[in-house]
């Protein structure tokens, strides 16, 4: 059985790597990573915190996931990060993603929040997603 978390991440990568507008906003390439990259200037995004809980019924095994995509933007450039975050939300909200080993029941962008990192002064924008999947 494929992990619902890893399968959803793969599906998110597949959906975002095809979006020309997002790629343009990120400087010509998709910059969505598992971990913060070394030597890559913002704007980029990383997979953030995730929580998957059992959402099974009597007849189907499933999961509810709450996950974050964290967009980082340079100091003084909140707009660049916010437009990337909004584009990610637009792409993924109600998307019909193909998820290996799972059927997507729904996917919603539930929140976008922005803060400034106290140490680096980089802008941190979090796109919170909620997904419900069933194991196939």
C-alpha positions as CSV (number, residue, x, y, z in Angstrom):
1,X,0.0,0.0,0.0
2,X,1.3,3.5,-0.9
3,X,1.5,6.0,1.9
4,X,-1.3,8.5,1.5
5,X,1.0,11.4,2.4
6,X,3.7,10.5,-0.1
7,X,1.1,9.7,-2.8
8,X,-0.6,13.1,-2.3
9,X,2.8,14.9,-2.4
10,X,3.6,13.2,-5.8
11,X,0.2,14.1,-7.2
12,X,0.7,17.8,-6.1
13,X,4.1,17.8,-7.8
14,X,2.6,16.3,-10.9
15,X,-0.2,19.0,-11.0
16,X,2.1,22.0,-10.3
17,X,4.9,21.1,-12.6
18,X,2.5,21.5,-15.6
19,X,1.3,25.0,-14.6
20,X,3.0,27.5,-16.8
21,X,1.8,30.5,-14.7
22,X,3.2,29.0,-11.5
23,X,6.5,28.2,-13.1
24,X,6.7,31.8,-14.4
25,X,5.9,33.2,-11.0
26,X,8.7,31.1,-9.6
27,X,11.3,32.4,-12.0
28,X,11.0,29.9,-14.8
29,X,11.2,26.6,-13.0
30,X,9.1,24.8,-10.4
31,X,10.7,25.3,-7.0
32,X,8.7,23.0,-4.8
33,X,10.9,20.9,-2.4
34,X,10.7,18.4,0.4
35,X,13.3,20.4,2.4
36,X,14.5,23.9,2.1
37,X,17.1,24.0,-0.7
38,X,20.7,25.1,-0.3
39,X,21.8,28.0,-2.5
40,X,18.3,28.7,-4.0
41,X,17.1,32.2,-3.6
42,X,13.4,32.7,-2.7
43,X,10.7,32.5,-4.1
44,X,10.4,28.8,-3.5
45,X,8.0,26.4,-1.7
46,X,8.5,23.4,0.5
47,X,6.2,20.7,1.8
48,X,5.5,21.7,5.4
49,X,3.8,20.0,8.3
50,X,1.3,17.2,7.5
51,X,-1.1,15.2,9.6
52,X,-3.0,12.2,8.3
53,X,-5.7,10.7,10.4
54,X,-7.9,7.7,9.9
55,X,-11.1,8.6,8.0
56,X,-12.3,5.0,7.4
57,X,-15.9,3.9,7.2
58,X,-17.3,0.4,7.6
59,X,-16.8,-0.3,4.0
60,X,-13.8,1.8,2.9
61,X,-10.3,2.6,4.4
62,X,-9.5,6.3,4.1
63,X,-7.5,9.3,5.5
64,X,-8.0,12.9,6.1
65,X,-4.9,14.9,5.6
66,X,-4.1,18.5,6.7
67,X,-1.0,19.6,5.0
68,X,0.9,22.8,4.5
69,X,2.8,24.2,1.5
70,X,5.2,26.8,2.8
71,X,6.2,29.6,0.3
72,X,9.3,31.6,1.1
73,X,9.9,35.1,-0.4
74,X,12.7,37.6,0.0
75,X,12.7,40.4,2.5
76,X,10.6,43.2,1.1
77,X,8.9,41.0,-1.4
78,X,5.8,39.7,0.3
79,X,3.9,40.2,-3.0
80,X,6.0,37.6,-4.9
81,X,5.4,35.0,-2.2
82,X,1.7,35.8,-1.9
83,X,1.0,35.5,-5.7
84,X,2.8,32.1,-5.7
85,X,0.8,30.9,-2.6
86,X,-2.5,32.1,-4.2
87,X,-1.6,30.3,-7.5
88,X,-0.8,27.1,-5.6
89,X,-4.2,27.4,-3.8
90,X,-6.0,28.0,-7.2
91,X,-4.3,25.0,-8.8
92,X,-5.0,22.6,-6.0
93,X,-8.5,23.7,-4.6
94,X,-11.0,21.1,-5.9
95,X,-8.4,19.6,-8.2
96,X,-9.1,16.1,-9.6
97,X,-5.7,14.7,-8.8
98,X,-4.7,11.2,-9.7
99,X,-3.2,9.7,-6.5
100,X,-1.4,6.3,-6.7
101,X,-3.2,3.7,-4.6
102,X,-5.9,6.2,-3.5
103,X,-9.0,7.9,-4.7
104,X,-9.3,11.6,-3.9
105,X,-12.6,12.4,-2.4
106,X,-11.9,16.1,-2.1
107,X,-9.1,18.6,-1.8
108,X,-9.5,22.1,-0.4
109,X,-7.3,25.1,0.2
110,X,-8.6,26.1,3.6
111,X,-6.2,29.0,4.6
112,X,-3.4,31.2,3.4
113,X,-1.4,33.0,6.2
114,X,1.7,35.1,6.1
115,X,4.4,35.9,8.6
116,X,7.9,37.4,8.7
117,X,10.7,35.2,9.9
118,X,12.3,37.0,12.9
119,X,15.8,35.8,12.2
120,X,16.1,36.1,8.4
121,X,13.3,38.7,7.7
122,X,12.1,36.4,4.9
123,X,8.4,36.3,4.2
124,X,6.8,32.9,5.1
125,X,3.4,32.2,3.5
126,X,1.6,29.0,4.4
127,X,-1.1,27.4,2.2
128,X,-3.1,25.0,4.3
129,X,-4.8,22.1,2.4
130,X,-7.3,19.5,3.5
131,X,-7.6,16.3,1.6
132,X,-9.8,13.2,2.0
133,X,-8.7,10.1,0.3
134,X,-9.8,6.5,0.1
135,X,-7.5,3.5,-0.4
136,X,-8.2,1.6,-3.6
